[in-house]
Amino acid sequence: MTCAVGVLIEYRFGINLFYLVTDTILPGIFEMGKANSAIRDDLGRRMVRGPAVMPLETVAMLAMALPIALVRILQREEMRQRVLYGVAACLLFAAAFATYRKSALLAPVSVIGTIAYFRRRELLRLAPLGLVVVVVIPVLAPGAVRMTTEQFDPNRLNVSTVSDRSADYDAIRPDVWTHLIFGKGWGAYDHVSYRILDSEILRRLVEMGTLGVIAFLAMAVSVVVTGRAAIVNRDAKWAAPALMASASAVSFAVISALFDVMSFPHAVYIFLATAGIAAASVSQYREERAGRSRSRSSVPHNPRSTLRVLAQVSPEREAARMRTPERAGTSSS
């Protein structure tokens, strides 16, 4: 929430409070860089970066926090709680669009898609939020939605941010085919000597090979797989945090394909924190489920109920008992 509000203030007033306050509070031995929000890139986009170094990193932080608000809206029954989390979701959406980055649309889509996969029936609860977001974002960040969505126009896909990313694939092809399985080695790729790879997936492919890419993506997949049992069983206490962590992990994987996420600390730290939340939630879920199983198996046996069951004689057994004396008399005669 603090990140989202600060980004919106920077967008509206051109003041980065994160850099300003930090530079004011820290002693003189520390030197903070200047965040000039008026700077524009070659596409005319302002550098609205929030607490991060680059706007893309800010988008990653906001997208990975978005599942908290969306899952709570699905979970809460009280209207007041749902409204508060709806306000939080609107702020996160608006702050992401305020960065003017295409990832502001792609990353939240991965979050919503993950939640929709596990909670298809409850997804209608988010429909009113979608309408509110469409109305609120132009108020909080005027012009941000138009500026962001226009970048997906086919006539504008030949800009440098797209062409440079496309050229990355051709640039790394010789290194990839030469070291396909294990890569060149961790840290062997120097972006100063070669080029900056705007995708963490491509960088892992060059340095760690196909096995490294699989291992890297397995980190995010493991979070989803770990939390799946609690999510699918709809545990009242632990399904929600497991779903939040899973959606955040999927968002991290998508973001890794959009920029070199491991070069910046914030998104990585958030991913590791959500992975820890998933591990703790699933651990508690398994312990409580095992405890309930033990309690059911240790229910004391009631001998009176057993005697009552044994005392009940079925009609078939009663008829057989009545025929027994007749058979005995016939055999004796």
C-alpha positions as CSV (number, residue, x, y, z in Angstrom):
1,M,0.0,0.0,0.0
2,T,2.8,2.4,0.9
3,C,4.5,1.7,-2.4
4,A,1.3,2.2,-4.4
5,V,0.5,5.5,-2.7
6,G,4.0,6.8,-3.1
7,V,4.1,5.9,-6.8
8,L,0.8,7.7,-7.4
9,I,2.1,10.8,-5.5
10,E,5.2,10.7,-7.7
11,Y,3.0,10.4,-10.8
12,R,0.7,13.3,-9.9
13,F,3.2,15.7,-8.4
14,G,6.6,14.6,-9.7
15,I,8.1,14.1,-6.2
16,N,9.6,10.7,-5.2
17,L,9.0,10.6,-1.5
18,F,11.0,7.4,-1.1
19,Y,14.2,8.9,-2.3
20,L,13.5,12.2,-0.6
21,V,12.7,11.0,2.8
22,T,15.5,8.4,2.8
23,D,18.0,11.0,1.9
24,T,16.7,13.3,4.6
25,I,16.7,10.7,7.4
26,L,20.0,9.0,6.7
27,P,23.3,10.5,8.0
28,G,25.6,12.4,5.7
29,I,27.9,9.4,5.2
30,F,25.1,7.8,3.1
31,E,24.4,9.2,-0.4
32,M,21.2,8.6,-2.1
33,G,20.8,8.9,-5.8
34,K,18.4,11.4,-7.3
35,A,15.1,10.3,-8.8
36,N,14.1,12.8,-11.4
37,S,10.5,11.9,-12.4
38,A,10.5,14.4,-15.2
39,I,13.0,12.4,-17.3
40,R,11.4,10.8,-20.3
41,D,12.7,7.9,-22.4
42,D,12.8,7.7,-26.2
43,L,9.1,6.7,-26.2
44,G,8.1,9.7,-24.2
45,R,7.4,7.7,-21.0
46,R,8.2,9.3,-17.6
47,M,10.5,7.6,-15.2
48,V,8.1,6.9,-12.4
49,R,10.0,4.4,-10.3
50,G,8.7,4.6,-6.7
51,P,11.1,2.9,-4.2
52,A,12.9,0.9,-6.9
53,V,15.7,1.7,-9.3
54,M,13.7,1.0,-12.4
55,P,9.9,1.3,-13.2
56,L,9.8,-2.4,-14.2
57,E,11.0,-3.4,-10.7
58,T,8.2,-1.3,-9.2
59,V,5.7,-3.1,-11.5
60,A,7.0,-6.4,-10.2
61,M,6.6,-5.4,-6.6
62,L,3.0,-4.2,-7.1
63,A,2.0,-7.2,-9.1
64,M,3.4,-9.7,-6.6
65,A,1.4,-7.9,-3.8
66,L,-1.8,-7.8,-5.8
67,P,-2.9,-11.4,-4.8
68,I,-3.2,-10.4,-1.2
69,A,-6.0,-8.0,-2.0
70,L,-7.7,-10.1,-4.6
71,V,-7.8,-13.3,-2.5
72,R,-9.0,-11.4,0.6
73,I,-11.9,-10.0,-1.5
74,L,-12.9,-13.6,-2.4
75,Q,-12.5,-14.8,1.1
76,R,-14.2,-12.1,3.2
77,E,-17.9,-12.0,3.8
78,E,-18.1,-8.7,5.6
79,M,-18.8,-5.8,3.1
80,R,-16.5,-3.5,5.0
81,Q,-13.5,-5.8,4.7
82,R,-14.2,-6.4,1.0
83,V,-14.4,-2.6,0.3
84,L,-11.1,-2.0,2.1
85,Y,-9.3,-4.7,0.1
86,G,-11.0,-3.4,-3.0
87,V,-9.5,0.0,-2.4
88,A,-6.1,-1.6,-1.9
89,A,-6.5,-3.4,-5.2
90,C,-7.5,-0.2,-7.0
91,L,-4.4,1.5,-5.7
92,L,-2.1,-1.3,-6.8
93,F,-3.6,-1.4,-10.3
94,A,-3.4,2.4,-10.6
95,A,0.2,2.6,-9.4
96,A,1.3,-0.2,-11.8
97,F,-0.2,1.7,-14.8
98,A,1.3,4.9,-13.5
99,T,4.8,3.5,-14.4
100,Y,3.8,3.6,-18.2
101,R,5.2,0.1,-18.6
102,K,3.6,-2.7,-20.7
103,S,4.3,-5.1,-17.9
104,A,1.7,-3.2,-15.8
105,L,-0.9,-5.0,-17.9
106,L,0.8,-8.4,-18.4
107,A,1.9,-9.1,-14.8
108,P,-1.5,-8.6,-13.2
109,V,-3.1,-10.8,-15.9
110,S,-0.9,-13.7,-14.7
111,V,-2.1,-13.1,-11.1
112,I,-5.8,-13.0,-12.1
113,G,-5.3,-16.1,-14.3
114,T,-3.8,-18.1,-11.4
115,I,-6.6,-17.1,-9.0
116,A,-9.2,-17.9,-11.7
117,Y,-7.7,-21.3,-12.2
118,F,-8.2,-22.3,-8.6
119,R,-11.3,-20.3,-7.8
120,R,-13.4,-20.3,-10.9
121,R,-16.7,-20.3,-9.1
122,E,-15.8,-17.4,-6.9
123,L,-14.4,-15.3,-9.7
124,L,-17.7,-13.5,-10.2
125,R,-17.0,-11.7,-6.9
126,L,-14.3,-9.8,-8.7
127,A,-16.6,-8.5,-11.4
128,P,-17.7,-5.4,-9.5
129,L,-14.0,-4.7,-8.7
130,G,-13.2,-4.7,-12.4
131,L,-15.8,-2.0,-13.1
132,V,-14.5,0.1,-10.2
133,V,-10.9,-0.3,-11.4
134,V,-11.9,1.0,-14.9
135,V,-13.5,4.1,-13.3
136,V,-10.9,4.7,-10.5
137,I,-7.6,4.4,-12.4
138,P,-8.2,7.4,-14.7
139,V,-9.0,9.4,-11.6
140,L,-5.9,8.3,-9.7
141,A,-3.5,8.3,-12.7
142,P,-5.0,10.4,-15.5
143,G,-3.8,9.3,-18.9
144,A,-1.8,6.3,-17.6
145,V,-4.1,3.6,-19.0
146,R,-4.2,5.2,-22.5
147,M,-0.5,5.6,-22.6
148,T,0.1,2.0,-21.5
149,T,-2.4,0.3,-23.8
150,E,-1.3,2.3,-26.8
151,Q,2.0,0.6,-26.6
152,F,0.3,-2.6,-27.7
153,D,-0.8,-1.0,-30.9
154,P,0.7,-3.1,-33.8
155,N,1.9,0.2,-35.4
156,R,4.0,0.9,-32.3
157,L,5.6,-2.5,-31.8
158,N,8.7,-1.5,-33.8
159,V,10.0,0.7,-31.0
160,S,13.4,0.1,-29.4
161,T,12.0,-1.6,-26.3
162,V,10.5,-4.3,-28.4
163,S,13.1,-4.6,-31.1
164,D,16.0,-4.8,-28.6
165,R,14.2,-7.6,-26.8
166,S,13.7,-9.4,-30.1
167,A,17.3,-9.0,-31.1
168,D,18.4,-10.6,-27.8
169,Y,17.3,-14.0,-29.1
170,D,19.6,-13.8,-32.2
171,A,22.5,-12.4,-30.1
172,I,22.6,-15.3,-27.7
173,R,22.0,-18.1,-30.2
174,P,25.7,-19.0,-30.7
175,D,26.4,-19.2,-27.0
176,V,23.2,-21.2,-26.3
177,W,24.0,-23.9,-29.0
178,T,27.6,-24.1,-27.8
179,H,26.7,-24.6,-24.2
180,L,23.1,-26.0,-24.5
181,I,22.9,-28.2,-21.4
182,F,24.9,-26.4,-18.6
183,G,25.5,-23.0,-20.1
184,K,28.7,-20.9,-19.9
185,G,28.7,-20.7,-16.1
186,W,27.1,-18.5,-13.4
187,G,28.3,-14.9,-13.9
188,A,30.1,-15.7,-17.1
189,Y,27.9,-13.4,-19.2
190,D,29.1,-9.8,-18.9
191,H,26.5,-7.3,-20.1
192,V,29.2,-4.6,-20.4
193,S,31.2,-6.6,-22.9
194,Y,28.2,-8.0,-24.8
195,R,24.7,-6.5,-24.3
196,I,22.1,-6.2,-21.7
197,L,19.6,-9.1,-21.8
198,D,16.1,-7.8,-21.0
199,S,14.9,-11.2,-19.8
200,E,16.0,-13.2,-16.9
201,I,15.1,-16.4,-18.7
202,L,17.5,-15.6,-21.5
203,R,20.3,-14.8,-19.1
204,R,19.7,-18.1,-17.2
205,L,19.8,-19.9,-20.5
206,V,23.2,-18.4,-21.5
207,E,24.8,-18.9,-18.0
208,M,23.1,-22.1,-16.8
209,G,21.8,-23.8,-20.0
210,T,18.5,-25.6,-20.3
211,L,18.9,-27.3,-17.0
212,G,19.4,-24.0,-15.3
213,V,16.3,-22.5,-16.9
214,I,14.3,-25.6,-15.7
215,A,15.7,-25.2,-12.2
216,F,14.9,-21.5,-12.2
217,L,11.3,-22.0,-13.3
218,A,11.0,-24.9,-10.9
219,M,11.4,-22.4,-8.0
220,A,8.1,-20.8,-8.9
221,V,6.4,-24.1,-9.9
222,S,7.4,-25.6,-6.5
223,V,5.5,-22.9,-4.7
224,V,2.3,-23.7,-6.6
225,V,2.7,-27.4,-6.3
226,T,3.4,-27.1,-2.5
227,G,0.3,-25.0,-1.9
228,R,-2.0,-26.9,-4.2
229,A,-3.4,-29.3,-1.6
230,A,-4.5,-26.6,0.8
231,I,-5.9,-24.6,-2.0
232,V,-7.9,-27.4,-3.7
233,N,-9.2,-28.7,-0.3
234,R,-10.3,-25.1,0.5
235,D,-9.0,-25.1,4.0
236,A,-10.6,-22.4,6.0
237,K,-7.4,-21.1,7.5
238,W,-4.5,-22.0,5.2
239,A,-5.9,-22.0,1.7
240,A,-5.9,-18.2,1.3
241,P,-2.2,-17.6,2.1
242,A,-1.3,-20.6,-0.1
243,L,-3.3,-19.2,-3.0
244,M,-1.7,-15.7,-2.5
245,A,1.8,-17.2,-2.6
246,S,1.0,-19.3,-5.6
247,A,-0.3,-16.3,-7.6
248,S,2.7,-14.2,-6.6
249,A,5.1,-17.0,-7.7
250,V,3.4,-17.3,-11.1
251,S,3.7,-13.5,-11.4
252,F,7.4,-13.7,-10.6
253,A,7.9,-16.3,-13.4
254,V,6.1,-14.1,-15.9
255,I,8.0,-11.1,-14.9
256,S,11.3,-13.0,-15.3
257,A,10.5,-13.3,-19.0
258,L,10.0,-9.5,-19.2
259,F,13.1,-8.2,-17.6
260,D,16.3,-9.2,-15.8
261,V,14.6,-9.5,-12.4
262,M,17.6,-11.1,-10.6
263,S,19.6,-7.9,-11.3
264,F,17.4,-6.0,-8.8
265,P,16.7,-7.0,-5.2
266,H,13.1,-6.1,-4.4
267,A,11.2,-8.6,-6.5
268,V,13.5,-11.4,-5.5
269,Y,13.0,-10.7,-1.8
270,I,9.3,-10.6,-2.2
271,F,9.3,-13.9,-4.1
272,L,11.4,-15.5,-1.3
273,A,9.1,-14.1,1.3
274,T,6.0,-15.5,-0.4
275,A,7.7,-18.8,-0.8
276,G,8.3,-18.8,2.9
277,I,4.6,-18.0,3.5
278,A,3.6,-21.0,1.3
279,A,5.9,-23.3,3.1
280,A,4.7,-22.2,6.6
281,S,1.0,-22.3,5.6
282,V,1.3,-25.8,4.1
283,S,3.3,-27.1,7.0
284,Q,0.6,-25.9,9.5
285,Y,-2.1,-27.3,7.2
286,R,-0.6,-30.7,7.1
287,E,0.0,-30.7,10.9
288,E,-3.6,-29.7,11.6
289,R,-5.0,-32.3,9.1
290,A,-2.8,-35.0,10.7
291,G,-4.1,-34.0,14.1
292,R,-7.7,-34.2,13.0
293,S,-7.0,-37.7,11.6
294,R,-5.5,-38.8,14.8
295,S,-8.4,-37.4,16.9
296,R,-10.9,-39.3,14.7
297,S,-9.0,-42.6,15.0
298,S,-8.6,-42.2,18.8
299,V,-12.4,-41.8,19.5
300,P,-13.1,-44.1,22.5
301,H,-15.1,-47.3,21.7
302,N,-18.6,-47.4,23.3
303,P,-19.4,-51.0,24.3
304,R,-23.1,-50.2,24.8
305,S,-23.5,-49.2,21.2
306,T,-22.0,-52.5,20.2
307,L,-24.3,-54.5,22.4
308,R,-27.3,-52.7,21.0
309,V,-26.2,-53.5,17.4
310,L,-25.6,-57.2,18.3
311,A,-29.0,-57.3,20.0
312,Q,-30.8,-56.2,16.8
313,V,-31.8,-59.3,14.9
314,S,-32.7,-59.1,11.3
315,P,-36.0,-60.5,10.0
316,E,-34.1,-63.2,8.0
317,R,-32.3,-64.4,11.1
318,E,-35.5,-64.4,13.1
319,A,-37.3,-66.6,10.5
320,A,-34.3,-69.0,10.5
321,R,-34.4,-69.2,14.3
322,M,-38.2,-70.0,14.2
323,R,-37.6,-72.8,11.7
324,T,-34.8,-74.4,13.7
325,P,-37.1,-76.4,16.2
326,E,-39.1,-77.8,13.3
327,R,-35.9,-79.2,11.7
328,A,-34.8,-80.6,15.1
329,G,-38.1,-82.4,15.6
330,T,-38.1,-83.8,12.1
331,S,-34.5,-85.2,12.5
332,S,-35.4,-86.8,15.8
333,S,-38.5,-88.5,14.4
